Each structure stands twice: as C-alpha cells, then as structure tokens.
Amino acid sequence: MDRDLEDVRQRAATGPLPAHPRVDELVEQAYRWAMPDTSGAVADYIPALADADPELFGLCVVEVDGASHAVGDVDVAFSIQSISKAFVYALVCEELGHAGVLERIGVDNTGLAFNSVMAIELNDGHPRNPMVNAGAIATTAMVPAADPDARWAAVRTGLSRFAGRDLALDDEVYASEAATNQRNRAIARLLESYGRLEDPLEAVDVYTRQCSLLVTTRDVAVMGATLADGGVNPVTGERVVSPDVCRDTLAVLASTGMYERSGTWLFEIGLPGKSGVAGGVVAVAPGKAGIGAFSPRLDAAGNSVRAQEAIGYLSRALGLNLFASAVHDGGAHDGAAWGARP
Ligand code: GLN
C-alpha cells in the first residue's frame, strides 16, 4: 500500500482522529457511558438467539491505519445476522456494477420493519433496498455462482476477506433459524410471484447461512474499517472491493441500515451503520475508522440499545458526524450529549 494514510485522514471533512491514546480513552468513556442502559430485550424469534447473555457488551474502533481500540467483550463470538447484508451487497455491486443492482434492489427506505410483507405489496413486488430481508434475500440470489454451494462459498469467502480471517458458521443458530424462518420463506415466495426471484428456497437458505456466520466485535470493526478505507482491509492490506462500491454501500447504509429508525440514527449519529438482531452494529466513518459494537438487548426496530449509545458517544467525541462542516476539536471534550461541549 503506497498511499499516504495521514493525507487520507486529513482530507476527511471533519479533520483527523485524535492521537491513539486519546481515542483509547474515549472508547473507554463511551463504553462506560452506554453500560448502565439495560433497556430493550434480547431477540427471541430465532430460538437460539434467546439464550444470549444480555449483559455482554463489546466496543471496538479500528482505524484505517489498522490501529485498534477495544474494550469489553470484544472477542465473544455472535452471529452476524443482518450486518452481513451490507457486505454481501458490496460484493454483489463489485461483481455486477452500480446500475444493475440499483434497478433490481433499490436504495430507498421502506419506512417499515425489516421483515415487512406489506412493504413488498405496497411496491408491486420491488424490495426497495438491500437492508430489509426481501432486498437482502434478492441480493444474495444475485451473487454470481454455478450452484447454491458455490454461492454460499462465495458469500463466506467474501465476508471473510472483509474480516481478514476465515469466518465459520454457527451450526446451532443456522439450524434454529432454518427451522423457524417461515416468514422469510414467505417473503421469498412473494418475490418469486412477482418474477423477482427464481429459486426462492435456495436463496433463503444461503441468506440464512450468511446470517449465521460467527463474528466478534473486533471482526465487525475491521469489516467496517475496510469500507472506511475505500475497500482495502487495513489489517491484511488486501483490496476486497473498489472505492466506488464502498461509497455506494455507505450511502445505502445511511438511508436504510437501521431500518425504519435510519432517520433517527442519522440525525443523532451522522454515520452509515448496520445492525443485526444478535446485537451487533457496524458504523463507518469514511476515511477514518470502522466501529464495531455488540450488546444483545434491542430496541423495537431490532437495533442494539447499548451499541447505539456507545457509537453515538464516539461520533460526538471523535467528531465523526458526516454532516459537520468544520474540523473537530480533536477529542478535547467528551461525547455525553449534543450541546454538552462548551
Ligand atoms: N436472520 C435474521 C432474519 O432474517 C436477520 C434479521 C436481522 O438481523 N435484523 O430475520
């Protein structure tokens, strides 16, 4: 890699991140800030997820130079769930290009829950975006491959390249979701009825596997950092997708990554992000860092409560909000709330 990373960091609109020790401190503070919030509930519609320890909490920032800042349960494995949608979408855009994926999948928020059937009906069978289940299942079906095994292998390998290590399937979560995912199968059948999916059950099976891949909070931060770094994994140095694909993926995450709560998230936090029902969240500060956060209690939309609190704190303290127009003060203040700074 022969780019001048420092130059990339300076060019980010809101200025560079503070020095590493200050980022360490602020990650600690964000963790302590979010820890007391025990609101929300662990997902139980996938039976295996109901067993998760609700107290688990990990927070990790990986910068585009590969430096990492971690606190809490950052090495505990959990199923990636819907966070996978962001990275499979990037892989499909890399293979098929901007226009084809835009036409078939879309980029607009449905304003409805991630597993909404009504959203499909209201849009004449168009899934609207790749972050709700309908769009994600249709996106997975677009991964170029000769057969389902090859498609699953391509998804697993692609997500592993984002993480920088071989990701393994959680057999228990996969079996549990495969036995109870009638709703996703119905969504896929509905897409089929509109001529938008050829082999619905195969697509749901590969999608269910991709959701059951095991990751840690650290992995999620590295995956996010790869999108922040224009498609180059900052730990392995491998190019996974192009800068154009990263830009497109981040735009879709900003509009749809937190489902019907995407507007609130963008207003409060100002970063592209994606959640999963096991409690993981990835957020991306382009040109700066990826943030991984994990805690199993979810709000009503299915987004981890503590993860949102911690990432919001970091966005404020580290000056990550994409809509800011001035260089940030470099972490001189904490991120307790907007307006807390003098
Ligand atoms: N596998 C889950 C499902 O399809 C993913 C949903 C999520 O993480 N929001 O229901």
Residues whose N, C-alpha, C, O or C-beta is under 5 A from the ligand:
A	BS01	LIG	Q81 S82 F114 N133 C211 S275 G276 V277 G302
